[in-house]
Amino acid sequence: MLSLCPNFKKENVFRWEHSISFDLATGLLFESLVSNPVSFNPLIVWNEIQMRSKQGVYMGSGLLLPHARVKELSSPLLAFGVGINGVTSTSVPSNQTANLVCLVLSPASSPMAHTKVIARIASKVMDSEWLTSLLNSKTTTEIYEHLV
């Protein structure tokens, strides 16, 4: 995944022991991306994320995928969080729990970059052994290593 998101670093990975609301999780992930050396208007991008999130971001297998296309980016940005006891305050099927939040910001000029990142994340999450190992990670370093 690192090759798809060259600016992805350990500081963009979170692990929450207690349940966390979707809005708080997304805000923390977004804040980690705003501090990247890439320049974009955070207010415009945050509003886009919120608008898209209202349309639904649950992808299945416990994954929430808020995202936005950003005019100023030349390559995707990614932040990832694991909520050990779940991510609340968002719509998921009644028999499922959201535990993963992956925030993707991708270049508006490259739909393929957006698609590649999302496909890579989806393929990892659909691997049940990988997912179990990720959810059993005790540190953000372990989570990061699963993603790169």
Backbone as a printed PyTorch tensor [residue, N CA C, xyz], in Angstrom:
tensor([[[  0.8260,  -1.1890,   0.0000],
         [  0.0000,   0.0000,   0.0000],
         [  0.8690,   1.2510,   0.0000]],

        [[  2.0460,   1.1480,   0.5810],
         [  2.9330,   2.3020,   0.6530],
         [  3.2540,   2.8490,  -0.7310]],

        [[  3.4230,   1.9700,  -1.7120],
         [  3.7350,   2.4470,  -3.0610],
         [  2.5680,   3.2320,  -3.6560]],

        [[  1.3480,   2.9200,  -3.2340],
         [  0.1810,   3.6530,  -3.7250],
         [  0.0180,   4.9910,  -3.0170]],

        [[  0.5120,   5.0920,  -1.8040],
         [  0.4090,   6.3100,  -0.9960],
         [  1.7880,   6.6350,  -0.4460]],

        [[  2.6330,   7.2840,  -1.2430],
         [  4.0220,   7.5070,  -0.8140],
         [  4.1650,   8.3580,   0.4450]],

        [[  3.1530,   9.1450,   0.7960],
         [  3.2230,   9.9750,   2.0030],
         [  2.6630,   9.2720,   3.2400]],

        [[  2.2770,   8.0070,   3.1240],
         [  1.7270,   7.2650,   4.2500],
         [  2.8370,   6.9580,   5.2480]],

        [[  2.6080,   7.3370,   6.5120],
         [  3.6030,   7.0980,   7.5450],
         [  2.9220,   6.6350,   8.8280]],

        [[  3.7380,   6.1950,   9.7350],
         [  3.2240,   5.6430,  10.9970],
         [  2.3600,   6.6530,  11.7570]],

        [[  2.6360,   7.9350,  11.5780],
         [  1.8570,   8.9810,  12.2530],
         [  0.4230,   9.0520,  11.7320]],

        [[  0.1380,   8.3740,  10.6220],
         [ -1.2080,   8.3390,  10.0440],
         [ -1.9830,   7.1070,  10.4960]],

        [[ -1.4720,   6.4010,  11.5060],
         [ -2.1110,   5.1790,  11.9940],
         [ -2.5360,   5.3750,  13.4430]],

        [[ -3.7530,   4.9290,  13.7400],
         [ -4.3180,   5.0680,  15.0790],
         [ -4.8680,   3.7300,  15.5480]],

        [[ -4.8440,   3.5650,  16.8710],
         [ -5.4670,   2.3990,  17.5140],
         [ -6.2160,   2.9200,  18.7250]],

        [[ -7.5270,   2.6640,  18.7460],
         [ -8.3640,   3.1360,  19.8440],
         [ -8.8560,   1.9430,  20.6370]],

        [[ -8.5330,   1.9150,  21.9340],
         [ -8.9470,   0.8240,  22.8240],
         [-10.4500,   0.8270,  23.0710]],

        [[-10.9880,   2.0180,  23.3130],
         [-12.4060,   2.1430,  23.6430],
         [-13.1800,   2.4600,  22.3830]],

        [[-14.4830,   2.2430,  22.4160],
         [-15.2800,   2.5980,  21.2410],
         [-15.1170,   4.0940,  20.9750]],

        [[-15.1890,   4.4530,  19.7150],
         [-14.9760,   5.8290,  19.2950],
         [-16.0390,   6.1840,  18.2630]],

        [[-16.5090,   7.4100,  18.2940],
         [-17.5150,   7.8050,  17.3170],
         [-16.8580,   7.9800,  15.9490]],

        [[-17.6340,   7.7460,  14.9160],
         [-17.1330,   7.8970,  13.5530],
         [-16.6080,   9.3090,  13.3160]],

        [[-17.3390,  10.3210,  13.7920],
         [-16.9110,  11.7060,  13.5720],
         [-15.5650,  11.9910,  14.2310]],

        [[-15.3780,  11.5230,  15.4630],
         [-14.1040,  11.7530,  16.1490],
         [-12.9720,  10.9990,  15.4470]],

        [[-13.2230,   9.7470,  15.0930],
         [-12.1990,   8.9530,  14.4050],
         [-11.7990,   9.6190,  13.0910]],

        [[-12.7900,  10.0300,  12.3160],
         [-12.5040,  10.6750,  11.0350],
         [-11.7500,  11.9830,  11.2440]],

        [[-12.1260,  12.7410,  12.2590],
         [-11.4310,  13.9950,  12.5560],
         [ -9.9710,  13.7800,  12.9130]],

        [[ -9.6980,  12.7710,  13.7230],
         [ -8.3090,  12.4850,  14.0980],
         [ -7.4870,  12.0310,  12.8910]],

        [[ -8.0790,  11.1950,  12.0600],
         [ -7.3810,  10.7460,  10.8550],
         [ -7.1130,  11.9220,   9.9190]],

        [[ -8.1280,  12.7710,   9.7420],
         [ -7.9850,  13.9290,   8.8610],
         [ -6.8910,  14.8660,   9.3730]],

        [[ -6.8840,  15.0980,  10.6650],
         [ -5.8670,  15.9720,  11.2550],
         [ -4.4560,  15.4550,  10.9700]],

        [[ -4.2880,  14.1350,  10.9850],
         [ -2.9600,  13.5820,  10.6910],
         [ -2.5650,  13.8220,   9.2340]],

        [[ -3.5370,  13.9260,   8.3470],
         [ -3.2290,  14.1860,   6.9380],
         [ -2.9850,  15.6590,   6.6660]],

        [[ -3.6620,  16.5140,   7.4150],
         [ -3.4790,  17.9620,   7.2380],
         [ -2.0570,  18.3500,   7.5960]],

        [[ -1.4380,  17.6210,   8.5070],
         [ -0.0760,  17.9470,   8.9180],
         [  0.9790,  17.4330,   7.9390]],

        [[  0.5550,  16.7280,   6.8870],
         [  1.4820,  16.2540,   5.8640],
         [  2.0970,  17.4300,   5.1220]],

        [[  3.1850,  17.2010,   4.4210],
         [  3.8080,  18.2970,   3.6790],
         [  3.0500,  18.6770,   2.4000]],

        [[  1.8650,  18.1460,   2.2230],
         [  1.0560,  18.4280,   1.0400],
         [  0.0950,  19.5570,   1.3690]],

        [[ -0.0710,  20.4690,   0.4400],
         [ -0.9020,  21.6400,   0.6990],
         [ -2.2610,  21.5220,   0.0160]],

        [[ -3.3190,  21.6510,   0.8100],
         [ -4.6770,  21.7330,   0.2850],
         [ -5.5030,  22.5040,   1.2920]],

        [[ -6.6650,  22.9480,   0.8720],
         [ -7.5410,  23.7070,   1.7530],
         [ -8.3020,  22.7360,   2.6600]],

        [[ -7.9590,  22.6610,   3.9460],
         [ -8.5770,  21.6660,   4.8150],
         [-10.0830,  21.8520,   4.9870]],

        [[-10.5660,  23.0660,   5.0100],
         [-11.9960,  23.2870,   5.1890],
         [-12.7950,  22.7340,   4.0180]],

        [[-12.3410,  22.9880,   2.8190],
         [-13.0310,  22.4820,   1.6300],
         [-13.0110,  20.9520,   1.6200]],

        [[-11.8710,  20.3700,   1.9110],
         [-11.7410,  18.9130,   1.8900],
         [-12.5720,  18.2860,   3.0150]],

        [[-12.5510,  18.8840,   4.2100],
         [-13.3480,  18.3630,   5.3190],
         [-14.8360,  18.3890,   4.9700]],

        [[-15.2940,  19.4580,   4.3590],
         [-16.7020,  19.5470,   3.9550],
         [-17.0540,  18.4670,   2.9310]],

        [[-16.1380,  18.1820,   2.0220],
         [-16.3450,  17.1190,   1.0290],
         [-16.4310,  15.7550,   1.7090]],

        [[-15.5670,  15.5090,   2.6690],
         [-15.6010,  14.2400,   3.4100],
         [-16.9420,  14.0930,   4.1260]],

        [[-17.3760,  15.1430,   4.7920],
         [-18.6490,  15.0830,   5.5110],
         [-19.8170,  14.8420,   4.5590]],

        [[-19.8160,  15.5050,   3.4170],
         [-20.8930,  15.3240,   2.4520],
         [-20.9290,  13.8770,   1.9430]],

        [[-19.7730,  13.3540,   1.5720],
         [-19.7120,  11.9800,   1.0780],
         [-20.0580,  10.9730,   2.1740]],

        [[-19.6820,  11.2700,   3.4150],
         [-19.9650,  10.3540,   4.5240],
         [-21.4570,  10.2190,   4.7730]],

        [[-22.2110,  11.2650,   4.5220],
         [-23.6690,  11.2010,   4.6870],
         [-24.2970,  10.2150,   3.7130]],

        [[-23.6220,   9.9450,   2.6080],
         [-24.1180,   9.0070,   1.6060],
         [-23.8310,   7.5570,   2.0030]],

        [[-23.0600,   7.3670,   3.0570],
         [-22.7160,   6.0340,   3.5380],
         [-21.2850,   5.6780,   3.1870]],

        [[-20.5610,   5.1660,   4.1630],
         [-19.1490,   4.8320,   3.9600],
         [-18.8230,   3.4040,   4.3850]],

        [[-19.8440,   2.6330,   4.8070],
         [-19.5680,   1.2720,   5.2480],
         [-19.3800,   0.3710,   4.0340]],

        [[-18.2340,  -0.2960,   3.9840],
         [-17.8850,  -1.1270,   2.8330],
         [-18.0520,  -2.6200,   3.1130]],

        [[-18.3590,  -2.9980,   4.3480],
         [-18.4160,  -4.4080,   4.7270],
         [-17.1440,  -4.8150,   5.4360]],

        [[-17.1550,  -5.9990,   6.0390],
         [-15.9940,  -6.5470,   6.7630],
         [-15.4490,  -5.6010,   7.8260]],

        [[-16.3240,  -4.7540,   8.3820],
         [-15.9200,  -3.8530,   9.4550],
         [-15.2630,  -2.5680,   9.0040]],

        [[-15.1910,  -2.3110,   7.6880],
         [-14.4570,  -1.1720,   7.1430],
         [-15.3640,   0.0180,   6.8250]],

        [[-14.9860,   1.1650,   7.3850],
         [-15.5820,   2.4550,   7.0310],
         [-14.5570,   3.1820,   6.1750]],

        [[-15.0020,   3.7460,   5.0500],
         [-14.0710,   4.3330,   4.1010],
         [-14.4920,   5.7450,   3.6930]],

        [[-14.3190,   6.7100,   4.6080],
         [-14.5650,   8.0940,   4.2070],
         [-13.4780,   8.5220,   3.2140]],

        [[-13.8600,   9.3330,   2.2500],
         [-12.8900,   9.7220,   1.2290],
         [-13.2950,  11.0220,   0.5470]],

        [[-12.3370,  11.5960,  -0.1510],
         [-12.5880,  12.8020,  -0.9430],
         [-11.5560,  12.8560,  -2.0580]],

        [[-11.9510,  13.4780,  -3.1390],
         [-11.0390,  13.7490,  -4.2490],
         [-10.5750,  15.1950,  -4.0860]],

        [[ -9.2700,  15.4140,  -4.1700],
         [ -8.6880,  16.7140,  -3.8430],
         [ -7.9020,  17.2440,  -5.0390]],

        [[ -8.2950,  18.4180,  -5.4920],
         [ -7.7030,  19.0430,  -6.6780],
         [ -6.1870,  19.2370,  -6.5380]],

        [[ -5.7230,  19.6070,  -5.3630],
         [ -4.3060,  19.9650,  -5.1720],
         [ -3.3530,  18.7690,  -5.0370]],

        [[ -3.8710,  17.5710,  -4.9180],
         [ -2.9980,  16.4130,  -4.6850],
         [ -2.4540,  15.8290,  -5.9830]],

        [[ -1.2220,  15.3460,  -5.9210],
         [ -0.6480,  14.6350,  -7.0620],
         [ -0.5860,  13.1340,  -6.8020]],

        [[ -0.7050,  12.7270,  -5.5360],
         [ -0.7570,  11.3090,  -5.1770],
         [ -1.6760,  11.1650,  -3.9630]],

        [[ -2.2220,   9.9620,  -3.7500],
         [ -3.1660,   9.7610,  -2.6460],
         [ -2.5280,   9.9350,  -1.2700]],

        [[ -3.3730,  10.2960,  -0.3110],
         [ -3.0090,  10.3240,   1.1060],
         [ -3.9240,   9.3450,   1.8200]],

        [[ -3.3930,   8.6890,   2.8280],
         [ -4.1390,   7.6660,   3.5440],
         [ -3.8780,   7.7880,   5.0320]],

        [[ -4.9390,   7.6450,   5.8240],
         [ -4.8210,   7.5250,   7.2820],
         [ -5.7150,   6.3630,   7.6880]],

        [[ -5.2870,   5.6020,   8.6830],
         [ -5.9790,   4.3550,   9.0230],
         [ -6.1100,   4.2230,  10.5340]],

        [[ -7.2960,   3.8600,  10.9920],
         [ -7.5230,   3.6560,  12.4130],
         [ -8.2340,   2.3500,  12.6950]],

        [[ -7.8680,   1.7300,  13.8110],
         [ -8.5050,   0.4960,  14.2660],
         [ -9.1740,   0.7870,  15.6020]],

        [[-10.4770,   0.6110,  15.6400],
         [-11.2460,   0.7540,  16.8710],
         [-11.4980,  -0.6250,  17.4500]],

        [[-10.7200,  -1.0150,  18.4180],
         [-10.7850,  -2.3720,  18.9740],
         [-12.2040,  -2.7100,  19.4450]],

        [[-12.8730,  -1.7610,  20.0690],
         [-14.2330,  -2.0050,  20.5680],
         [-15.2970,  -1.3500,  19.7050]],

        [[-14.9600,  -1.0430,  18.4850],
         [-15.9430,  -0.5670,  17.5310],
         [-15.9340,   0.9290,  17.3070]],

        [[-16.4770,   1.2910,  16.1550],
         [-16.6700,   2.6810,  15.7690],
         [-18.1740,   2.9070,  15.7560]],

        [[-18.6180,   3.8820,  16.5180],
         [-20.0480,   4.1030,  16.7130],
         [-20.5450,   5.3040,  15.9110]],

        [[-21.8240,   5.5390,  15.9940],
         [-22.4780,   6.7180,  15.4210],
         [-22.3900,   6.7650,  13.9030]],

        [[-22.4750,   5.6120,  13.2850],
         [-22.5340,   5.5280,  11.8300],
         [-23.3830,   4.3240,  11.4460]],

        [[-23.8320,   4.3240,  10.2300],
         [-24.7480,   3.2890,   9.7800],
         [-24.0120,   2.0400,   9.2880]],

        [[-24.2570,   0.9170,   9.9770],
         [-23.7490,  -0.3860,   9.5530],
         [-24.8860,  -1.3930,   9.7410]],

        [[-24.8730,  -2.4850,   8.9930],
         [-25.9130,  -3.5060,   9.1860],
         [-25.9470,  -3.9720,  10.6380]],

        [[-27.1180,  -4.3200,  11.1220],
         [-27.3030,  -4.6390,  12.5390],
         [-26.4680,  -5.8210,  13.0150]],

        [[-26.0840,  -6.7170,  12.1410],
         [-25.3090,  -7.8890,  12.5710],
         [-23.8010,  -7.7000,  12.3820]],

        [[-23.3610,  -6.4550,  12.1130],
         [-21.9420,  -6.2110,  11.8820],
         [-21.4390,  -5.0750,  12.7720]],

        [[-20.1350,  -5.0460,  12.9790],
         [-19.4900,  -3.9970,  13.7570],
         [-18.4030,  -3.3600,  12.9140]],

        [[-18.3750,  -2.0490,  12.8970],
         [-17.2940,  -1.3400,  12.2210],
         [-16.1270,  -1.2220,  13.1950]],

        [[-14.9530,  -1.6590,  12.7770],
         [-13.7390,  -1.5610,  13.5820],
         [-12.6220,  -0.8020,  12.8780]],

        [[-12.7580,  -0.6050,  11.5850],
         [-11.6890,  -0.0050,  10.7960],
         [-12.1930,   1.2680,  10.1350]],

        [[-11.3670,   2.3110,  10.1760],
         [-11.6780,   3.5440,   9.4600],
         [-10.4570,   3.8710,   8.6110]],

        [[-10.6750,   3.9350,   7.3200],
         [ -9.6060,   4.2630,   6.3930],
         [-10.0020,   5.5210,   5.6390]],

        [[ -9.3130,   6.6030,   5.9080],
         [ -9.5810,   7.8750,   5.2470],
         [ -8.6410,   8.0060,   4.0530]],

        [[ -9.2310,   8.1730,   2.8730],
         [ -8.4530,   8.2860,   1.6440],
         [ -8.7370,   9.6350,   0.9970]],

        [[ -7.6680,  10.3660,   0.7300],
         [ -7.7460,  11.5810,  -0.0690],
         [ -6.9660,  11.2850,  -1.3410]],

        [[ -7.6120,  11.4660,  -2.4780],
         [ -6.9430,  11.1320,  -3.7250],
         [ -6.9950,  12.3030,  -4.6940]],

        [[ -6.0790,  12.3220,  -5.6570],
         [ -6.0470,  13.4230,  -6.6200],
         [ -7.3300,  13.4600,  -7.4560]],

        [[ -7.9280,  14.6250,  -7.5760],
         [ -9.1220,  14.7710,  -8.4050],
         [ -8.8070,  14.4630,  -9.8580]],

        [[ -7.5710,  14.6730, -10.2520],
         [ -7.1810,  14.4730, -11.6500],
         [ -6.9180,  13.0140, -12.0070]],

        [[ -6.9540,  12.1150, -11.0050],
         [ -6.6110,  10.7180, -11.2700],
         [ -7.6080,   9.7510, -10.6410]],

        [[ -8.7150,   9.4880, -11.3190],
         [ -9.6700,   8.5090, -10.7910],
         [ -9.0300,   7.1360, -10.5870]],

        [[ -8.0450,   6.7880, -11.4080],
         [ -7.4020,   5.4830, -11.2870],
         [ -6.6340,   5.3590,  -9.9680]],

        [[ -5.9840,   6.4190,  -9.5130],
         [ -5.2560,   6.3750,  -8.2410],
         [ -6.2290,   6.0880,  -7.1050]],

        [[ -7.3860,   6.7370,  -7.1270],
         [ -8.4250,   6.5410,  -6.1180],
         [ -8.8850,   5.0750,  -6.1210]],

        [[ -9.1700,   4.5710,  -7.3040],
         [ -9.6540,   3.2020,  -7.4530],
         [ -8.6210,   2.1840,  -6.9910]],

        [[ -7.3560,   2.3990,  -7.3220],
         [ -6.2980,   1.4590,  -6.9320],
         [ -6.1440,   1.3810,  -5.4150]],

        [[ -6.1740,   2.5200,  -4.7460],
         [ -6.0260,   2.5210,  -3.2850],
         [ -7.1950,   1.7810,  -2.6470]],

        [[ -8.4010,   2.1070,  -3.0660],
         [ -9.5850,   1.4620,  -2.4870],
         [ -9.5790,  -0.0380,  -2.7720]],

        [[ -9.2040,  -0.4390,  -3.9720],
         [ -9.1440,  -1.8650,  -4.3050],
         [ -8.1100,  -2.5850,  -3.4480]],

        [[ -6.9850,  -1.9500,  -3.2140],
         [ -5.9330,  -2.5760,  -2.3900],
         [ -6.4080,  -2.7590,  -0.9460]],

        [[ -7.0690,  -1.7430,  -0.4160],
         [ -7.5980,  -1.8330,   0.9440],
         [ -8.6480,  -2.9440,   1.0200]],

        [[ -9.5560,  -2.9490,   0.0570],
         [-10.6280,  -3.9590,   0.0460],
         [-10.0580,  -5.3680,  -0.0340]],

        [[ -9.0440,  -5.5710,  -0.8650],
         [ -8.4770,  -6.9160,  -0.9820],
         [ -7.8340,  -7.3640,   0.3250]],

        [[ -7.2080,  -6.4380,   1.0430],
         [ -6.6040,  -6.7930,   2.3330],
         [ -7.6920,  -7.1390,   3.3580]],

        [[ -8.7110,  -6.3020,   3.4340],
         [ -9.7650,  -6.4920,   4.4370],
         [-10.5450,  -7.7830,   4.1790]],

        [[-10.6450,  -8.1910,   2.9430],
         [-11.3840,  -9.4120,   2.6170],
         [-10.5990, -10.6780,   2.9480]],

        [[ -9.3180, -10.5380,   3.2500],
         [ -8.4860, -11.6630,   3.6650],
         [ -8.6960, -11.8550,   5.1670]],

        [[ -9.4430, -12.8750,   5.5480],
         [ -9.8420, -13.0470,   6.9510],
         [ -8.6440, -13.2420,   7.8810]],

        [[ -7.6020, -13.9270,   7.4380],
         [ -6.4130, -14.0950,   8.2820],
         [ -5.7320, -12.7530,   8.5230]],

        [[ -5.5880, -11.9620,   7.4650],
         [ -4.9820, -10.6440,   7.5910],
         [ -5.8060,  -9.7740,   8.5260]],

        [[ -7.1200,  -9.7980,   8.3530],
         [ -8.0110,  -8.9750,   9.1670],
         [ -7.9310,  -9.3690,  10.6420]],

        [[ -7.9440, -10.6430,  10.9270],
         [ -7.8250, -11.1060,  12.3150],
         [ -6.5010, -10.6680,  12.9170]],

        [[ -5.4370, -10.8130,  12.1670],
         [ -4.1220, -10.3970,  12.6440],
         [ -4.0860,  -8.8880,  12.8880]],

        [[ -4.6670,  -8.1170,  11.9760],
         [ -4.7220,  -6.6630,  12.1420],
         [ -5.4830,  -6.2980,  13.4120]],

        [[ -6.6430,  -6.9020,  13.6270],
         [ -7.4660,  -6.5810,  14.8000],
         [ -6.8060,  -7.0170,  16.1020]],

        [[ -5.8700,  -7.9580,  16.0240],
         [ -5.1360,  -8.4030,  17.2160],
         [ -3.8630,  -7.5860,  17.4540]],

        [[ -3.5850,  -6.6330,  16.5730],
         [ -2.4030,  -5.7780,  16.7420],
         [ -2.5130,  -4.9910,  18.0350]],

        [[ -1.4210,  -4.9140,  18.7540],
         [ -1.3960,  -4.2230,  20.0470],
         [ -0.8690,  -2.7980,  19.9680]],

        [[ -0.2180,  -2.4540,  18.8510],
         [  0.3780,  -1.1210,  18.7250],
         [  0.1000,  -0.5490,  17.3350]],

        [[  0.2830,   0.7470,  17.2200],
         [  0.1390,   1.3770,  15.9060],
         [  1.2560,   0.9180,  14.9670]],

        [[  2.4180,   0.5930,  15.5050],
         [  3.5060,   0.0790,  14.6770],
         [  3.1020,  -1.2360,  14.0260]],

        [[  2.4780,  -2.1240,  14.7880],
         [  2.0150,  -3.4010,  14.2260],
         [  0.9690,  -3.1670,  13.1500]],

        [[  0.0460,  -2.2460,  13.3900],
         [ -0.9840,  -1.9340,  12.3890],
         [ -0.3250,  -1.4040,  11.1220]],

        [[  0.5960,  -0.4650,  11.2890],
         [  1.3140,   0.1150,  10.1590],
         [  2.0020,  -0.9780,   9.3300]],

        [[  2.6570,  -1.9050,  10.0070],
         [  3.3550,  -2.9700,   9.3110],
         [  2.4030,  -3.8600,   8.5190]],

        [[  1.1760,  -4.0150,   8.9900],
         [  0.1760,  -4.7770,   8.2290],
         [ -0.2160,  -4.0530,   6.9420]],

        [[ -0.1070,  -2.7490,   6.9540],
         [ -0.5930,  -1.9490,   5.8280],
         [  0.4610,  -1.6780,   4.7520]],

        [[  1.7200,  -1.7840,   5.1240],
         [  2.7780,  -1.4520,   4.1340],
         [  3.3720,  -2.6620,   3.5130]]])
